[in-house]
Amino acid sequence: MSIGFVALGVIVTLIIVCMVYAICREKPIKEKLIIWGLTMMIVLAPVLSWPIGILFGISQGDGFAGAAFMIIMFICLFLFGLILLLAGVFRKKSHDIGS
């Protein structure tokens, strides 16, 4: 049963990454950083940490280890998204498209 939830999380993650990649393809680097940062913080951090935390908990045989790993991974991914967002916000405006 938990493998179905893990597969659902992985499928949702892949769909979101494909959609964001398609949206960002022809945008300047400043907008790409902002979009990827927001996507990482709001969508990918919880959706990606959830199945990996479940798999870690199953492999260790302890639900508390899985929950702790899930929280740590969420915080790390959220901070990575925040760094991307801030890099995009404070980057000087770029006029080149697609780089």
GUBA-715230 format. One record per residue: z, x, y of N, C-alpha, C, O, CB in turn; residue number from 1. Coordinates in steps of 0.2 Angstrom, whole numbers. Atoms other than C-alpha are relative to their C-alpha. Glycine has a CB too. Layout:
N
<atom n_z="Z" n_x="X" n_y="Y" ca_z="Z" ca_x="X" ca_y="Y" c_z="Z" c_x="X" c_y="Y" o_z="Z" o_x="X" o_y="Y" cb_z="Z" cb_x="X" cb_y="Y" pos="NUM"/>
...
//
This chain:
99
<atom n_z="0" n_x="4" n_y="-6" ca_z="0" ca_x="0" ca_y="0" c_z="0" c_x="4" c_y="6" o_z="-3" o_x="3" o_y="11" cb_z="6" cb_x="-5" cb_y="0" pos="1"/>
<atom n_z="0" n_x="-4" n_y="-6" ca_z="4" ca_x="14" ca_y="12" c_z="-6" c_x="4" c_y="1" o_z="-8" o_x="6" o_y="7" cb_z="6" cb_x="5" cb_y="0" pos="2"/>
<atom n_z="6" n_x="-4" n_y="0" ca_z="-12" ca_x="23" ca_y="8" c_z="-5" c_x="-5" c_y="4" o_z="-10" o_x="-2" o_y="8" cb_z="-3" cb_x="1" cb_y="-7" pos="3"/>
<atom n_z="4" n_x="5" n_y="-4" ca_z="-21" ca_x="7" ca_y="16" c_z="1" c_x="1" c_y="7" o_z="-3" o_x="0" o_y="11" cb_z="0" cb_x="-7" cb_y="-3" pos="4"/>
<atom n_z="-1" n_x="-1" n_y="-7" ca_z="-12" ca_x="9" ca_y="32" c_z="-2" c_x="6" c_y="3" o_z="-4" o_x="7" o_y="8" cb_z="8" cb_x="-1" cb_y="1" pos="5"/>
<atom n_z="2" n_x="-6" n_y="-3" ca_z="-16" ca_x="27" ca_y="33" c_z="-7" c_x="0" c_y="1" o_z="-10" o_x="3" o_y="6" cb_z="2" cb_x="6" cb_y="-6" pos="6"/>
<atom n_z="7" n_x="0" n_y="-1" ca_z="-34" ca_x="24" ca_y="30" c_z="-2" c_x="-4" c_y="6" o_z="-7" o_x="-3" o_y="10" cb_z="-3" cb_x="-4" cb_y="-6" pos="7"/>
<atom n_z="2" n_x="4" n_y="-6" ca_z="-34" ca_x="10" ca_y="43" c_z="1" c_x="5" c_y="7" o_z="-3" o_x="4" o_y="11" cb_z="5" cb_x="-6" cb_y="1" pos="8"/>
<atom n_z="-1" n_x="-4" n_y="-6" ca_z="-26" ca_x="23" ca_y="56" c_z="-5" c_x="5" c_y="1" o_z="-8" o_x="7" o_y="6" cb_z="7" cb_x="3" cb_y="-1" pos="9"/>
<atom n_z="5" n_x="-5" n_y="-1" ca_z="-39" ca_x="36" ca_y="52" c_z="-7" c_x="-3" c_y="2" o_z="-10" o_x="0" o_y="6" cb_z="-1" cb_x="4" cb_y="-7" pos="10"/>
<atom n_z="6" n_x="3" n_y="-2" ca_z="-53" ca_x="24" ca_y="53" c_z="0" c_x="-2" c_y="8" o_z="-5" o_x="-1" o_y="11" cb_z="-2" cb_x="-7" cb_y="-4" pos="11"/>
<atom n_z="-1" n_x="2" n_y="-7" ca_z="-47" ca_x="17" ca_y="70" c_z="-1" c_x="7" c_y="4" o_z="-4" o_x="6" o_y="10" cb_z="7" cb_x="-3" cb_y="1" pos="12"/>
<atom n_z="0" n_x="-6" n_y="-4" ca_z="-45" ca_x="35" ca_y="76" c_z="-7" c_x="3" c_y="1" o_z="-10" o_x="5" o_y="6" cb_z="4" cb_x="6" cb_y="-3" pos="13"/>
<atom n_z="7" n_x="-2" n_y="0" ca_z="-63" ca_x="40" ca_y="71" c_z="-4" c_x="-5" c_y="5" o_z="-9" o_x="-2" o_y="8" cb_z="-3" cb_x="0" cb_y="-7" pos="14"/>
<atom n_z="4" n_x="5" n_y="-4" ca_z="-70" ca_x="24" ca_y="80" c_z="2" c_x="1" c_y="7" o_z="-3" o_x="1" o_y="11" cb_z="2" cb_x="-7" cb_y="-2" pos="15"/>
<atom n_z="-2" n_x="-2" n_y="-7" ca_z="-60" ca_x="28" ca_y="96" c_z="-3" c_x="6" c_y="2" o_z="-6" o_x="6" o_y="8" cb_z="7" cb_x="0" cb_y="1" pos="16"/>
<atom n_z="3" n_x="-7" n_y="-2" ca_z="-66" ca_x="46" ca_y="96" c_z="-8" c_x="-1" c_y="1" o_z="-10" o_x="2" o_y="6" cb_z="1" cb_x="5" cb_y="-5" pos="17"/>
<atom n_z="7" n_x="1" n_y="-1" ca_z="-84" ca_x="41" ca_y="94" c_z="-2" c_x="-4" c_y="6" o_z="-6" o_x="-3" o_y="10" cb_z="-3" cb_x="-4" cb_y="-6" pos="18"/>
<atom n_z="1" n_x="4" n_y="-6" ca_z="-83" ca_x="28" ca_y="108" c_z="1" c_x="4" c_y="6" o_z="-3" o_x="3" o_y="11" cb_z="4" cb_x="-7" cb_y="0" pos="19"/>
<atom n_z="-1" n_x="-4" n_y="-6" ca_z="-75" ca_x="40" ca_y="120" c_z="-5" c_x="5" c_y="1" o_z="-7" o_x="7" o_y="6" cb_z="7" cb_x="3" cb_y="0" pos="20"/>
<atom n_z="6" n_x="-5" n_y="-1" ca_z="-88" ca_x="53" ca_y="116" c_z="-6" c_x="-3" c_y="3" o_z="-9" o_x="0" o_y="7" cb_z="-1" cb_x="3" cb_y="-7" pos="21"/>
<atom n_z="6" n_x="3" n_y="-2" ca_z="-102" ca_x="41" ca_y="119" c_z="1" c_x="-2" c_y="8" o_z="-4" o_x="-1" o_y="11" cb_z="-1" cb_x="-7" cb_y="-4" pos="22"/>
<atom n_z="-1" n_x="1" n_y="-7" ca_z="-94" ca_x="36" ca_y="136" c_z="0" c_x="6" c_y="4" o_z="-3" o_x="6" o_y="10" cb_z="7" cb_x="-4" cb_y="1" pos="23"/>
<atom n_z="-1" n_x="-7" n_y="-4" ca_z="-91" ca_x="54" ca_y="142" c_z="-6" c_x="4" c_y="-1" o_z="-6" o_x="9" o_y="3" cb_z="6" cb_x="3" cb_y="-3" pos="24"/>
<atom n_z="6" n_x="-5" n_y="1" ca_z="-108" ca_x="61" ca_y="137" c_z="-3" c_x="2" c_y="6" o_z="-4" o_x="8" o_y="7" cb_z="-5" cb_x="-3" cb_y="-5" pos="25"/>
<atom n_z="4" n_x="-2" n_y="-6" ca_z="-116" ca_x="61" ca_y="154" c_z="4" c_x="0" c_y="6" o_z="2" o_x="-1" o_y="12" cb_z="-6" cb_x="-5" cb_y="1" pos="26"/>
<atom n_z="-4" n_x="0" n_y="-6" ca_z="-101" ca_x="62" ca_y="165" c_z="2" c_x="7" c_y="2" o_z="1" o_x="12" o_y="-2" cb_z="7" cb_x="-4" cb_y="-2" pos="27"/>
<atom n_z="-2" n_x="-7" n_y="-2" ca_z="-95" ca_x="77" ca_y="175" c_z="7" c_x="2" c_y="-3" o_z="10" o_x="-2" o_y="-6" cb_z="1" cb_x="0" cb_y="8" pos="28"/>
<atom n_z="-6" n_x="-3" n_y="4" ca_z="-81" ca_x="88" ca_y="168" c_z="6" c_x="-3" c_y="2" o_z="11" o_x="-4" o_y="-1" cb_z="0" cb_x="8" cb_y="0" pos="29"/>
<atom n_z="-6" n_x="3" n_y="-3" ca_z="-68" ca_x="81" ca_y="180" c_z="1" c_x="-7" c_y="-3" o_z="7" o_x="-8" o_y="-5" cb_z="-1" cb_x="-1" cb_y="7" pos="30"/>
<atom n_z="-1" n_x="7" n_y="3" ca_z="-71" ca_x="63" ca_y="173" c_z="1" c_x="1" c_y="-7" o_z="5" o_x="-3" o_y="-10" cb_z="-6" cb_x="-4" cb_y="2" pos="31"/>
<atom n_z="-1" n_x="-1" n_y="7" ca_z="-72" ca_x="69" ca_y="155" c_z="8" c_x="2" c_y="-1" o_z="11" o_x="-1" o_y="-6" cb_z="-4" cb_x="6" cb_y="-3" pos="32"/>
<atom n_z="-7" n_x="-2" n_y="1" ca_z="-55" ca_x="77" ca_y="157" c_z="5" c_x="-6" c_y="1" o_z="10" o_x="-7" o_y="-3" cb_z="2" cb_x="6" cb_y="4" pos="33"/>
<atom n_z="-4" n_x="5" n_y="-1" ca_z="-47" ca_x="62" ca_y="164" c_z="-1" c_x="-5" c_y="-5" o_z="5" o_x="-8" o_y="-7" cb_z="-2" cb_x="-3" cb_y="7" pos="34"/>
<atom n_z="1" n_x="5" n_y="6" ca_z="-55" ca_x="50" ca_y="151" c_z="3" c_x="2" c_y="-6" o_z="7" o_x="-2" o_y="-9" cb_z="-7" cb_x="-1" cb_y="-1" pos="35"/>
<atom n_z="-3" n_x="-2" n_y="6" ca_z="-50" ca_x="61" ca_y="137" c_z="8" c_x="1" c_y="0" o_z="11" o_x="-1" o_y="-5" cb_z="-3" cb_x="7" cb_y="-2" pos="36"/>
<atom n_z="-8" n_x="-1" n_y="-1" ca_z="-32" ca_x="64" ca_y="144" c_z="3" c_x="-7" c_y="-1" o_z="8" o_x="-8" o_y="-5" cb_z="2" cb_x="2" cb_y="6" pos="37"/>
<atom n_z="-3" n_x="7" n_y="0" ca_z="-29" ca_x="45" ca_y="146" c_z="-1" c_x="-3" c_y="-8" o_z="4" o_x="-6" o_y="-10" cb_z="-4" cb_x="-5" cb_y="4" pos="38"/>
<atom n_z="1" n_x="2" n_y="7" ca_z="-37" ca_x="42" ca_y="128" c_z="5" c_x="3" c_y="-4" o_z="8" o_x="0" o_y="-9" cb_z="-7" cb_x="1" cb_y="-2" pos="39"/>
<atom n_z="-5" n_x="-4" n_y="5" ca_z="-26" ca_x="55" ca_y="120" c_z="7" c_x="-3" c_y="1" o_z="11" o_x="-4" o_y="-4" cb_z="0" cb_x="7" cb_y="2" pos="40"/>
<atom n_z="-7" n_x="3" n_y="-2" ca_z="-10" ca_x="48" ca_y="129" c_z="1" c_x="-7" c_y="-3" o_z="6" o_x="-8" o_y="-6" cb_z="2" cb_x="1" cb_y="7" pos="41"/>
<atom n_z="-1" n_x="7" n_y="1" ca_z="-13" ca_x="30" ca_y="127" c_z="-1" c_x="-3" c_y="-7" o_z="2" o_x="-7" o_y="-10" cb_z="-3" cb_x="-4" cb_y="5" pos="42"/>
<atom n_z="3" n_x="2" n_y="6" ca_z="-23" ca_x="28" ca_y="111" c_z="1" c_x="5" c_y="-6" o_z="4" o_x="3" o_y="-11" cb_z="-7" cb_x="-2" cb_y="1" pos="43"/>
<atom n_z="0" n_x="-4" n_y="6" ca_z="-24" ca_x="43" ca_y="100" c_z="7" c_x="3" c_y="-2" o_z="8" o_x="4" o_y="-8" cb_z="-5" cb_x="6" cb_y="2" pos="44"/>
<atom n_z="-7" n_x="-3" n_y="2" ca_z="-6" ca_x="50" ca_y="101" c_z="3" c_x="-5" c_y="-5" o_z="6" o_x="-3" o_y="-10" cb_z="4" cb_x="1" cb_y="6" pos="45"/>
<atom n_z="-4" n_x="5" n_y="4" ca_z="2" ca_x="34" ca_y="93" c_z="-5" c_x="-1" c_y="-7" o_z="-2" o_x="-1" o_y="-12" cb_z="1" cb_x="-6" cb_y="3" pos="46"/>
<atom n_z="4" n_x="2" n_y="6" ca_z="-13" ca_x="30" ca_y="81" c_z="-1" c_x="6" c_y="-4" o_z="-1" o_x="5" o_y="-11" cb_z="-7" cb_x="-2" cb_y="2" pos="47"/>
<atom n_z="1" n_x="-6" n_y="4" ca_z="-15" ca_x="48" ca_y="75" c_z="7" c_x="2" c_y="-3" o_z="7" o_x="5" o_y="-9" cb_z="-3" cb_x="6" cb_y="4" pos="48"/>
<atom n_z="-7" n_x="-2" n_y="3" ca_z="4" ca_x="52" ca_y="73" c_z="2" c_x="-5" c_y="-5" o_z="6" o_x="-2" o_y="-10" cb_z="5" cb_x="1" cb_y="6" pos="49"/>
<atom n_z="-3" n_x="5" n_y="5" ca_z="7" ca_x="36" ca_y="63" c_z="-2" c_x="2" c_y="-7" o_z="2" o_x="2" o_y="-11" cb_z="-3" cb_x="-7" cb_y="2" pos="50"/>
<atom n_z="2" n_x="-2" n_y="7" ca_z="-4" ca_x="40" ca_y="47" c_z="3" c_x="7" c_y="-2" o_z="4" o_x="7" o_y="-8" cb_z="-7" cb_x="-1" cb_y="-1" pos="51"/>
<atom n_z="-2" n_x="-6" n_y="2" ca_z="0" ca_x="58" ca_y="47" c_z="8" c_x="0" c_y="-1" o_z="10" o_x="4" o_y="-6" cb_z="-1" cb_x="5" cb_y="6" pos="52"/>
<atom n_z="-7" n_x="1" n_y="1" ca_z="19" ca_x="54" ca_y="49" c_z="2" c_x="-3" c_y="-7" o_z="6" o_x="-1" o_y="-11" cb_z="4" cb_x="-3" cb_y="5" pos="53"/>
<atom n_z="-1" n_x="4" n_y="7" ca_z="18" ca_x="42" ca_y="34" c_z="-2" c_x="5" c_y="-6" o_z="2" o_x="5" o_y="-10" cb_z="-5" cb_x="-6" cb_y="0" pos="54"/>
<atom n_z="2" n_x="-5" n_y="6" ca_z="9" ca_x="55" ca_y="23" c_z="5" c_x="5" c_y="-1" o_z="7" o_x="7" o_y="-6" cb_z="-7" cb_x="3" cb_y="2" pos="55"/>
<atom n_z="-5" n_x="-5" n_y="1" ca_z="22" ca_x="68" ca_y="27" c_z="6" c_x="-3" c_y="-3" o_z="9" o_x="0" o_y="-7" cb_z="1" cb_x="3" cb_y="7" pos="56"/>
<atom n_z="-6" n_x="3" n_y="3" ca_z="36" ca_x="56" ca_y="23" c_z="-1" c_x="-1" c_y="-7" o_z="4" o_x="0" o_y="-11" cb_z="1" cb_x="-6" cb_y="4" pos="57"/>
<atom n_z="1" n_x="1" n_y="7" ca_z="28" ca_x="52" ca_y="7" c_z="0" c_x="6" c_y="-4" o_z="3" o_x="6" o_y="-10" cb_z="-7" cb_x="-4" cb_y="-1" pos="58"/>
<atom n_z="0" n_x="-7" n_y="4" ca_z="25" ca_x="70" ca_y="2" c_z="7" c_x="3" c_y="0" o_z="8" o_x="6" o_y="-5" cb_z="-5" cb_x="5" cb_y="4" pos="59"/>
<atom n_z="-7" n_x="-2" n_y="1" ca_z="43" ca_x="74" ca_y="6" c_z="5" c_x="-4" c_y="-3" o_z="10" o_x="-2" o_y="-5" cb_z="2" cb_x="2" cb_y="7" pos="60"/>
<atom n_z="-4" n_x="5" n_y="4" ca_z="50" ca_x="59" ca_y="-2" c_z="6" c_x="-2" c_y="4" o_z="11" o_x="-5" o_y="2" cb_z="3" cb_x="3" cb_y="-6" pos="61"/>
<atom n_z="-6" n_x="2" n_y="-4" ca_z="61" ca_x="55" ca_y="13" c_z="-3" c_x="-3" c_y="7" o_z="-7" o_x="0" o_y="10" cb_z="4" cb_x="6" cb_y="3" pos="62"/>
<atom n_z="3" n_x="4" n_y="-5" ca_z="57" ca_x="42" ca_y="26" c_z="2" c_x="3" c_y="7" o_z="-1" o_x="3" o_y="12" cb_z="2" cb_x="-7" cb_y="0" pos="63"/>
<atom n_z="-3" n_x="-3" n_y="-7" ca_z="68" ca_x="51" ca_y="40" c_z="-4" c_x="6" c_y="2" o_z="-5" o_x="7" o_y="8" cb_z="7" cb_x="1" cb_y="-1" pos="64"/>
<atom n_z="5" n_x="-6" n_y="-1" ca_z="57" ca_x="67" ca_y="38" c_z="-6" c_x="-3" c_y="3" o_z="-9" o_x="0" o_y="8" cb_z="-1" cb_x="4" cb_y="-6" pos="65"/>
<atom n_z="6" n_x="3" n_y="-3" ca_z="42" ca_x="56" ca_y="41" c_z="0" c_x="-2" c_y="7" o_z="-4" o_x="-1" o_y="11" cb_z="-3" cb_x="-5" cb_y="-5" pos="66"/>
<atom n_z="-1" n_x="3" n_y="-7" ca_z="49" ca_x="47" ca_y="56" c_z="1" c_x="6" c_y="5" o_z="-2" o_x="5" o_y="10" cb_z="6" cb_x="-5" cb_y="0" pos="67"/>
<atom n_z="-1" n_x="-5" n_y="-5" ca_z="55" ca_x="63" ca_y="64" c_z="-7" c_x="4" c_y="1" o_z="-8" o_x="6" o_y="7" cb_z="5" cb_x="5" cb_y="-3" pos="68"/>
<atom n_z="6" n_x="-4" n_y="-1" ca_z="38" ca_x="72" ca_y="61" c_z="-5" c_x="-5" c_y="4" o_z="-8" o_x="-2" o_y="8" cb_z="-3" cb_x="1" cb_y="-7" pos="69"/>
<atom n_z="4" n_x="5" n_y="-4" ca_z="29" ca_x="56" ca_y="68" c_z="2" c_x="1" c_y="8" o_z="-2" o_x="1" o_y="12" cb_z="1" cb_x="-7" cb_y="-2" pos="70"/>
<atom n_z="-2" n_x="0" n_y="-7" ca_z="40" ca_x="57" ca_y="84" c_z="-2" c_x="7" c_y="3" o_z="-4" o_x="7" o_y="9" cb_z="8" cb_x="-1" cb_y="0" pos="71"/>
<atom n_z="2" n_x="-7" n_y="-3" ca_z="37" ca_x="76" ca_y="86" c_z="-7" c_x="0" c_y="1" o_z="-9" o_x="3" o_y="7" cb_z="3" cb_x="5" cb_y="-5" pos="72"/>
<atom n_z="7" n_x="0" n_y="-1" ca_z="19" ca_x="74" ca_y="84" c_z="-3" c_x="-4" c_y="5" o_z="-7" o_x="-2" o_y="9" cb_z="-4" cb_x="-2" cb_y="-7" pos="73"/>
<atom n_z="1" n_x="4" n_y="-6" ca_z="18" ca_x="60" ca_y="96" c_z="1" c_x="3" c_y="6" o_z="-3" o_x="3" o_y="11" cb_z="4" cb_x="-7" cb_y="-1" pos="74"/>
<atom n_z="-2" n_x="-4" n_y="-6" ca_z="27" ca_x="70" ca_y="109" c_z="-5" c_x="5" c_y="2" o_z="-7" o_x="6" o_y="7" cb_z="7" cb_x="2" cb_y="0" pos="75"/>
<atom n_z="5" n_x="-6" n_y="-1" ca_z="15" ca_x="85" ca_y="107" c_z="-7" c_x="-3" c_y="2" o_z="-10" o_x="0" o_y="6" cb_z="0" cb_x="4" cb_y="-7" pos="76"/>
<atom n_z="7" n_x="3" n_y="-2" ca_z="-1" ca_x="74" ca_y="107" c_z="0" c_x="-3" c_y="7" o_z="-4" o_x="-2" o_y="11" cb_z="-2" cb_x="-5" cb_y="-5" pos="77"/>
<atom n_z="-1" n_x="3" n_y="-6" ca_z="6" ca_x="65" ca_y="122" c_z="0" c_x="5" c_y="6" o_z="-4" o_x="4" o_y="11" cb_z="6" cb_x="-4" cb_y="1" pos="78"/>
<atom n_z="0" n_x="-5" n_y="-5" ca_z="9" ca_x="81" ca_y="132" c_z="-6" c_x="3" c_y="0" o_z="-8" o_x="5" o_y="6" cb_z="6" cb_x="5" cb_y="-2" pos="79"/>
<atom n_z="7" n_x="-3" n_y="0" ca_z="-8" ca_x="88" ca_y="127" c_z="-4" c_x="-5" c_y="4" o_z="-8" o_x="-2" o_y="8" cb_z="-3" cb_x="1" cb_y="-7" pos="80"/>
<atom n_z="4" n_x="5" n_y="-4" ca_z="-16" ca_x="72" ca_y="134" c_z="2" c_x="0" c_y="8" o_z="-2" o_x="0" o_y="12" cb_z="1" cb_x="-7" cb_y="-2" pos="81"/>
<atom n_z="-2" n_x="-1" n_y="-7" ca_z="-5" ca_x="74" ca_y="150" c_z="-3" c_x="6" c_y="3" o_z="-5" o_x="6" o_y="9" cb_z="8" cb_x="0" cb_y="0" pos="82"/>
<atom n_z="3" n_x="-7" n_y="-2" ca_z="-11" ca_x="92" ca_y="152" c_z="-7" c_x="-1" c_y="2" o_z="-10" o_x="1" o_y="7" cb_z="1" cb_x="5" cb_y="-5" pos="83"/>
<atom n_z="7" n_x="1" n_y="-1" ca_z="-29" ca_x="86" ca_y="150" c_z="-1" c_x="-5" c_y="7" o_z="-5" o_x="-3" o_y="11" cb_z="-3" cb_x="-4" cb_y="-6" pos="84"/>
<atom n_z="0" n_x="4" n_y="-6" ca_z="-26" ca_x="72" ca_y="163" c_z="1" c_x="3" c_y="6" o_z="-3" o_x="3" o_y="11" cb_z="5" cb_x="-6" cb_y="-1" pos="85"/>
<atom n_z="-2" n_x="-4" n_y="-6" ca_z="-18" ca_x="83" ca_y="176" c_z="-5" c_x="5" c_y="1" o_z="-7" o_x="6" o_y="7" cb_z="7" cb_x="3" cb_y="-1" pos="86"/>
<atom n_z="6" n_x="-5" n_y="-1" ca_z="-32" ca_x="96" ca_y="173" c_z="-6" c_x="-3" c_y="4" o_z="-9" o_x="-1" o_y="8" cb_z="-2" cb_x="4" cb_y="-6" pos="87"/>
<atom n_z="6" n_x="3" n_y="-3" ca_z="-45" ca_x="83" ca_y="177" c_z="2" c_x="-3" c_y="7" o_z="-2" o_x="-3" o_y="12" cb_z="-1" cb_x="-6" cb_y="-4" pos="88"/>
<atom n_z="-2" n_x="2" n_y="-6" ca_z="-35" ca_x="76" ca_y="192" c_z="0" c_x="5" c_y="5" o_z="-3" o_x="4" o_y="11" cb_z="7" cb_x="-4" cb_y="0" pos="89"/>
<atom n_z="-1" n_x="-5" n_y="-5" ca_z="-32" ca_x="92" ca_y="201" c_z="-6" c_x="5" c_y="0" o_z="-6" o_x="10" o_y="3" cb_z="6" cb_x="4" cb_y="-2" pos="90"/>
<atom n_z="6" n_x="-4" n_y="0" ca_z="-49" ca_x="100" ca_y="197" c_z="-5" c_x="-2" c_y="6" o_z="-5" o_x="-8" o_y="8" cb_z="-4" cb_x="-1" cb_y="-7" pos="91"/>
<atom n_z="4" n_x="2" n_y="-5" ca_z="-61" ca_x="101" ca_y="211" c_z="-6" c_x="-4" c_y="-2" o_z="-8" o_x="-3" o_y="-8" cb_z="-2" cb_x="7" cb_y="4" pos="92"/>
<atom n_z="6" n_x="4" n_y="1" ca_z="-76" ca_x="89" ca_y="212" c_z="-6" c_x="4" c_y="-2" o_z="-8" o_x="9" o_y="1" cb_z="-1" cb_x="-5" cb_y="5" pos="93"/>
<atom n_z="6" n_x="-3" n_y="3" ca_z="-90" ca_x="95" ca_y="201" c_z="-6" c_x="-4" c_y="1" o_z="-6" o_x="-10" o_y="0" cb_z="1" cb_x="2" cb_y="-7" pos="94"/>
<atom n_z="6" n_x="4" n_y="-1" ca_z="-108" ca_x="90" ca_y="205" c_z="-5" c_x="0" c_y="-6" o_z="-10" o_x="-3" o_y="-6" cb_z="-3" cb_x="2" cb_y="6" pos="95"/>
<atom n_z="5" n_x="0" n_y="5" ca_z="-116" ca_x="95" ca_y="189" c_z="2" c_x="-5" c_y="-6" o_z="8" o_x="-6" o_y="-7" cb_z="1" cb_x="7" cb_y="-3" pos="96"/>
<atom n_z="0" n_x="5" n_y="5" ca_z="-119" ca_x="82" ca_y="176" c_z="0" c_x="3" c_y="-7" o_z="-5" o_x="7" o_y="-9" cb_z="-5" cb_x="-6" cb_y="1" pos="97"/>
<atom n_z="0" n_x="-1" n_y="7" ca_z="-115" ca_x="84" ca_y="157" c_z="3" c_x="7" c_y="-1" o_z="1" o_x="10" o_y="-7" cb_z="-7" cb_x="0" cb_y="-2" pos="98"/>
<atom n_z="-3" n_x="-6" n_y="2" ca_z="-106" ca_x="101" ca_y="158" c_z="7" c_x="0" c_y="0" o_z="10" o_x="6" o_y="-1" cb_z="-3" cb_x="6" cb_y="5" pos="99"/>
//
